[in-house]
Amino acid sequence: MAEKLDDTRAKAILTSAFQAFSAYGFRKTSMDDIARGAGMSRPAVYLHYKNKDAIVRSLTQAHYAEKIATVAHALQGDGAVSEILARAIDAQIAGMAAILASPHGLEMLDTSKSTAADIVAEGEAALADLYAEWLKRELAAGRVRLPDGPAETARTITAALKGIKMTASNAEEFEQRIAQLSALIGAGLEVR
């Protein structure tokens, strides 16, 4: 795969594509726009990515790889259950307000969902697994109460976060709903 052979160029293409999609939207962005932003020719971009859909898939994969790593790190931290959960949720949603603030943010999310549905499903499942493992540890330590068990509670957390992302009409509403959700779940889980 060309992406692995020249990681610097692939990153430049992905960065340029993300900026172009944010500025012009997926449909109006051309491969020329992406190439220009990456400082290379259009044929050079095609050596790395077949088309815009392939770029979106790669962007989605990179997004979930980053989120999985940052959420895993946050869940390893010390503190009260509600604090750890808040840090993990903040890690998971970092950057999302900026996407939603973009005039083409919702289009970007819809495109990712339709073009990379398998990657989104795998990423969401991996995040749910991280939360479930953390909840198992916290349950064993007697720090949480889970009427529906760790796996189901973890799926509810990730589904609620995804639901807010998909329904918030703007960045401010997104941040307010996420903060409220984080506080509610944290308070509901914690044994006092």
Secondary structure, DSSP 8 states (H G I E B T S, - for coil): -HHHH-HHHHHHHHHHHHHHHHHH-TTT--HHHHHHHHTS-HHHHHHH-SSHHHHHHHHHHHHHHHHHHHHHHHHTS-S-HHHHHHHHHHHHHTTHHHHHHSTTHHHHHHHHHHHSHHHHHHHHHHHHHHHHHHHHHHHHTT-B--TTHHHHHHHHHHHHHHHHHHH-SSHHHHHHHHHHHHHHHHHHHB--
